């Protein structure tokens, strides 16, 4: 199936229950990668980290999508 955009593909995954959104603050240094590694190893869904934060707690202001094709 072809998708017009990444947004369309993400919406499809969400409708199918194959995408999880994480709204809690997550550090990209080790925390986000550890979560992604465990989910991918378990054959889990794609993940959108909606609140990626720096060491000082400030937000990067951009979500991160991982495991997009692992679903």
N, CA, C and O atoms as a GROMACS GRO file, in nm:
protein
  284
    1UNK      N    1   0.084  -0.117   0.000
    1UNK     CA    2   0.000   0.000   0.000
    1UNK      C    3   0.089   0.124   0.000
    1UNK      O    4   0.183   0.132   0.078
    2UNK      N    5   0.060   0.218  -0.085
    2UNK     CA    6   0.137   0.342  -0.093
    2UNK      C    7   0.074   0.448  -0.003
    2UNK      O    8  -0.048   0.451   0.016
    3UNK      N    9   0.158   0.532   0.051
    3UNK     CA   10   0.113   0.641   0.138
    3UNK      C   11   0.162   0.772   0.079
    3UNK      O   12   0.273   0.779   0.027
    4UNK      N   13   0.080   0.874   0.088
    4UNK     CA   14   0.115   1.004   0.032
    4UNK      C   15   0.223   1.074   0.114
    4UNK      O   16   0.298   1.156   0.062
    5UNK      N   17   0.231   1.041   0.244
    5UNK     CA   18   0.328   1.108   0.330
    5UNK      C   19   0.357   1.022   0.452
    5UNK      O   20   0.288   0.924   0.480
    6UNK      N   21   0.460   1.061   0.524
    6UNK     CA   22   0.493   0.994   0.649
    6UNK      C   23   0.378   1.010   0.747
    6UNK      O   24   0.346   0.917   0.822
    7UNK      N   25   0.315   1.125   0.747
    7UNK     CA   26   0.201   1.150   0.835
    7UNK      C   27   0.089   1.048   0.810
    7UNK      O   28   0.028   0.998   0.904
    8UNK      N   29   0.063   1.019   0.683
    8UNK     CA   30  -0.040   0.920   0.648
    8UNK      C   31  -0.002   0.781   0.699
    8UNK      O   32  -0.086   0.707   0.750
    9UNK      N   33   0.125   0.746   0.685
    9UNK     CA   34   0.171   0.615   0.732
    9UNK      C   35   0.161   0.605   0.884
    9UNK      O   36   0.120   0.501   0.936
   10UNK      N   37   0.198   0.711   0.954
   10UNK     CA   38   0.187   0.713   1.100
   10UNK      C   39   0.041   0.699   1.142
   10UNK      O   40   0.011   0.625   1.236
   11UNK      N   41  -0.048   0.769   1.075
   11UNK     CA   42  -0.192   0.759   1.105
   11UNK      C   43  -0.242   0.616   1.084
   11UNK      O   44  -0.322   0.566   1.163
   12UNK      N   45  -0.194   0.551   0.978
   12UNK     CA   46  -0.231   0.412   0.952
   12UNK      C   47  -0.184   0.321   1.066
   12UNK      O   48  -0.260   0.238   1.116
   13UNK      N   49  -0.058   0.336   1.107
   13UNK     CA   50  -0.006   0.255   1.217
   13UNK      C   51  -0.088   0.276   1.344
   13UNK      O   52  -0.116   0.181   1.416
   14UNK      N   53  -0.124   0.400   1.370
   14UNK     CA   54  -0.201   0.431   1.491
   14UNK      C   55  -0.340   0.366   1.485
   14UNK      O   56  -0.386   0.310   1.584
   15UNK      N   57  -0.406   0.373   1.371
   15UNK     CA   58  -0.537   0.309   1.354
   15UNK      C   59  -0.530   0.158   1.374
   15UNK      O   60  -0.622   0.096   1.427
   16UNK      N   61  -0.418   0.100   1.331
   16UNK     CA   62  -0.399  -0.045   1.342
   16UNK      C   63  -0.349  -0.088   1.480
   16UNK      O   64  -0.334  -0.208   1.506
   17UNK      N   65  -0.324   0.008   1.570
   17UNK     CA   66  -0.274  -0.025   1.702
   17UNK      C   67  -0.128  -0.063   1.703
   17UNK      O   68  -0.081  -0.132   1.794
   18UNK      N   69  -0.054  -0.019   1.602
   18UNK     CA   70   0.088  -0.054   1.590
   18UNK      C   71   0.179   0.066   1.612
   18UNK      O   72   0.292   0.070   1.564
   19UNK      N   73   0.128   0.165   1.687
   19UNK     CA   74   0.206   0.283   1.721
   19UNK      C   75   0.170   0.324   1.863
   19UNK      O   76   0.052   0.330   1.898
   20UNK      N   77   0.270   0.353   1.943
   20UNK     CA   78   0.251   0.399   2.080
   20UNK      C   79   0.309   0.538   2.092
   20UNK      O   80   0.416   0.567   2.039
   21UNK      N   81   0.237   0.625   2.161
   21UNK     CA   82   0.286   0.760   2.187
   21UNK      C   83   0.329   0.770   2.334
   21UNK      O   84   0.254   0.733   2.424
   22UNK      N   85   0.450   0.819   2.355
   22UNK     CA   86   0.503   0.837   2.490
   22UNK      C   87   0.510   0.987   2.516
   22UNK      O   88   0.587   1.058   2.451
   23UNK      N   89   0.429   1.035   2.611
   23UNK     CA   90   0.425   1.179   2.639
   23UNK      C   91   0.511   1.218   2.758
   23UNK      O   92   0.536   1.337   2.780
   24UNK      N   93   0.556   1.120   2.836
   24UNK     CA   94   0.643   1.148   2.950
   24UNK      C   95   0.778   1.201   2.901
   24UNK      O   96   0.821   1.164   2.792
   25UNK      N   97   0.845   1.286   2.979
   25UNK     CA   98   0.978   1.333   2.939
   25UNK      C   99   1.076   1.216   2.925
   25UNK      O  100   1.084   1.130   3.012
   26UNK      N  101   1.150   1.215   2.815
   26UNK     CA  102   1.246   1.107   2.787
   26UNK      C  103   1.377   1.169   2.739
   26UNK      O  104   1.378   1.257   2.654
   27UNK      N  105   1.487   1.121   2.796
   27UNK     CA  106   1.620   1.166   2.753
   27UNK      C  107   1.665   1.086   2.632
   27UNK      O  108   1.650   0.964   2.629
   28UNK      N  109   1.722   1.154   2.531
   28UNK     CA  110   1.773   1.081   2.415
   28UNK      C  111   1.910   1.018   2.440
   28UNK      O  112   1.958   0.939   2.358
   29UNK      N  113   1.973   1.052   2.551
   29UNK     CA  114   2.109   1.006   2.574
   29UNK      C  115   2.114   0.854   2.593
   29UNK      O  116   2.183   0.787   2.516
   30UNK      N  117   2.045   0.800   2.689
   30UNK     CA  118   2.042   0.655   2.709
   30UNK      C  119   1.900   0.600   2.721
   30UNK      O  120   1.872   0.488   2.678
   31UNK      N  121   1.813   0.679   2.779
   31UNK     CA  122   1.678   0.632   2.810
   31UNK      C  123   1.597   0.596   2.685
   31UNK      O  124   1.540   0.487   2.676
   32UNK      N  125   1.592   0.686   2.590
   32UNK     CA  126   1.514   0.663   2.469
   32UNK      C  127   1.568   0.544   2.391
   32UNK      O  128   1.491   0.462   2.340
   33UNK      N  129   1.698   0.532   2.381
   33UNK     CA  130   1.757   0.421   2.306
   33UNK      C  131   1.732   0.287   2.376
   33UNK      O  132   1.712   0.186   2.309
   34UNK      N  133   1.734   0.286   2.508
   34UNK     CA  134   1.707   0.162   2.582
   34UNK      C  135   1.563   0.116   2.561
   34UNK      O  136   1.537  -0.002   2.539
   35UNK      N  137   1.469   0.210   2.570
   35UNK     CA  138   1.328   0.176   2.546
   35UNK      C  139   1.311   0.121   2.406
   35UNK      O  140   1.248   0.017   2.386
   36UNK      N  141   1.367   0.189   2.309
   36UNK     CA  142   1.354   0.148   2.169
   36UNK      C  143   1.415   0.010   2.146
   36UNK      O  144   1.357  -0.072   2.075
   37UNK      N  145   1.530  -0.016   2.204
   37UNK     CA  146   1.597  -0.145   2.187
   37UNK      C  147   1.513  -0.259   2.242
   37UNK      O  148   1.500  -0.364   2.178
   38UNK      N  149   1.455  -0.239   2.360
   38UNK     CA  150   1.372  -0.344   2.422
   38UNK      C  151   1.245  -0.368   2.342
   38UNK      O  152   1.205  -0.483   2.321
   39UNK      N  153   1.182  -0.261   2.298
   39UNK     CA  154   1.058  -0.274   2.220
   39UNK      C  155   1.086  -0.344   2.088
   39UNK      O  156   1.010  -0.432   2.046
   40UNK      N  157   1.194  -0.305   2.022
   40UNK     CA  158   1.229  -0.366   1.894
   40UNK      C  159   1.261  -0.515   1.910
   40UNK      O  160   1.220  -0.597   1.828
   41UNK      N  161   1.335  -0.550   2.015
   41UNK     CA  162   1.371  -0.690   2.040
   41UNK      C  163   1.247  -0.776   2.066
   41UNK      O  164   1.246  -0.895   2.037
   42UNK      N  165   1.144  -0.714   2.122
   42UNK     CA  166   1.020  -0.787   2.152
   42UNK      C  167   0.923  -0.786   2.035
   42UNK      O  168   0.813  -0.840   2.045
   43UNK      N  169   0.964  -0.726   1.923
   43UNK     CA  170   0.876  -0.719   1.807
   43UNK      C  171   0.762  -0.621   1.827
   43UNK      O  172   0.654  -0.636   1.769
   44UNK      N  173   0.787  -0.521   1.909
   44UNK     CA  174   0.683  -0.426   1.945
   44UNK      C  175   0.653  -0.321   1.841
   44UNK      O  176   0.706  -0.325   1.730
   45UNK      N  177   0.568  -0.228   1.877
   45UNK     CA  178   0.519  -0.128   1.783
   45UNK      C  179   0.618  -0.014   1.759
   45UNK      O  180   0.721  -0.004   1.825
   46UNK      N  181   0.583   0.069   1.664
   46UNK     CA  182   0.655   0.195   1.644
   46UNK      C  183   0.625   0.284   1.765
   46UNK      O  184   0.521   0.269   1.830
   47UNK      N  185   0.715   0.375   1.795
   47UNK     CA  186   0.698   0.463   1.910
   47UNK      C  187   0.723   0.607   1.867
   47UNK      O  188   0.817   0.636   1.793
   48UNK      N  189   0.638   0.697   1.915
   48UNK     CA  190   0.662   0.840   1.900
   48UNK      C  191   0.690   0.894   2.040
   48UNK      O  192   0.602   0.894   2.126
   49UNK      N  193   0.813   0.941   2.061
   49UNK     CA  194   0.848   1.009   2.185
   49UNK      C  195   0.812   1.155   2.165
   49UNK      O  196   0.876   1.226   2.087
   50UNK      N  197   0.709   1.202   2.236
   50UNK     CA  198   0.656   1.336   2.214
   50UNK      C  199   0.724   1.443   2.298
   50UNK      O  200   0.710   1.562   2.270
   51UNK      N  201   0.799   1.402   2.402
   51UNK     CA  202   0.857   1.499   2.493
   51UNK      C  203   1.004   1.465   2.520
   51UNK      O  204   1.040   1.423   2.630
   52UNK      N  205   1.087   1.482   2.420
   52UNK     CA  206   1.230   1.454   2.432
   52UNK      C  207   1.297   1.574   2.498
   52UNK      O  208   1.280   1.688   2.453
   53UNK      N  209   1.372   1.549   2.605
   53UNK     CA  210   1.428   1.658   2.684
   53UNK      C  211   1.581   1.651   2.691
   53UNK      O  212   1.642   1.545   2.681
   54UNK      N  213   1.638   1.769   2.709
   54UNK     CA  214   1.784   1.782   2.728
   54UNK      C  215   1.818   1.750   2.873
   54UNK      O  216   1.730   1.727   2.956
   55UNK      N  217   1.948   1.748   2.904
   55UNK     CA  218   1.992   1.721   3.040
   55UNK      C  219   1.938   1.821   3.140
   55UNK      O  220   1.912   1.786   3.255
   56UNK      N  221   1.920   1.947   3.097
   56UNK     CA  222   1.868   2.050   3.188
   56UNK      C  223   1.716   2.046   3.200
   56UNK      O  224   1.657   2.129   3.269
   57UNK      N  225   1.651   1.950   3.134
   57UNK     CA  226   1.506   1.934   3.143
   57UNK      C  227   1.427   2.011   3.039
   57UNK      O  228   1.305   1.996   3.030
   58UNK      N  229   1.495   2.094   2.961
   58UNK     CA  230   1.424   2.170   2.858
   58UNK      C  231   1.393   2.080   2.738
   58UNK      O  232   1.467   1.986   2.708
   59UNK      N  233   1.284   2.110   2.673
   59UNK     CA  234   1.238   2.027   2.561
   59UNK      C  235   1.314   2.058   2.433
   59UNK      O  236   1.351   2.173   2.408
   60UNK      N  237   1.338   1.955   2.352
   60UNK     CA  238   1.394   1.977   2.220
   60UNK      C  239   1.289   2.036   2.126
   60UNK      O  240   1.324   2.098   2.025
   61UNK      N  241   1.161   2.019   2.160
   61UNK     CA  242   1.054   2.077   2.081
   61UNK      C  243   1.022   2.001   1.954
   61UNK      O  244   0.953   2.053   1.866
   62UNK      N  245   1.071   1.878   1.944
   62UNK     CA  246   1.044   1.797   1.825
   62UNK      C  247   1.028   1.651   1.867
   62UNK      O  248   1.111   1.599   1.942
   63UNK      N  249   0.922   1.586   1.822
   63UNK     CA  250   0.905   1.445   1.856
   63UNK      C  251   1.004   1.358   1.781
   63UNK      O  252   1.061   1.398   1.679
   64UNK      N  253   1.025   1.237   1.833
   64UNK     CA  254   1.115   1.141   1.769
   64UNK      C  255   1.037   1.012   1.743
   64UNK      O  256   0.972   0.958   1.832
   65UNK      N  257   1.043   0.964   1.620
   65UNK     CA  258   0.976   0.840   1.579
   65UNK      C  259   1.081   0.730   1.566
   65UNK      O  260   1.181   0.749   1.497
   66UNK      N  261   1.058   0.616   1.631
   66UNK     CA  262   1.151   0.503   1.623
   66UNK      C  263   1.076   0.375   1.589
   66UNK      O  264   0.955   0.366   1.609
   67UNK      N  265   1.149   0.278   1.539
   67UNK     CA  266   1.096   0.145   1.507
   67UNK      C  267   0.984   0.152   1.404
   67UNK      O  268   0.890   0.072   1.408
   68UNK      N  269   0.994   0.244   1.314
   68UNK     CA  270   0.888   0.267   1.215
   68UNK      C  271   0.862   0.145   1.129
   68UNK      O  272   0.746   0.111   1.104
   69UNK      N  273   0.966   0.078   1.085
   69UNK     CA  274   0.948  -0.038   0.996
   69UNK      C  275   0.960  -0.171   1.069
   69UNK      O  276   0.959  -0.276   1.006
   70UNK      N  277   0.970  -0.166   1.201
   70UNK     CA  278   0.980  -0.288   1.279
   70UNK      C  279   0.845  -0.345   1.318
   70UNK      O  280   0.838  -0.449   1.383
   71UNK      N  281   0.738  -0.277   1.280
   71UNK     CA  282   0.604  -0.321   1.321
   71UNK      C  283   0.550  -0.428   1.229
   71UNK      O  284   0.439  -0.476   1.249
   0.00000   0.00000   0.00000
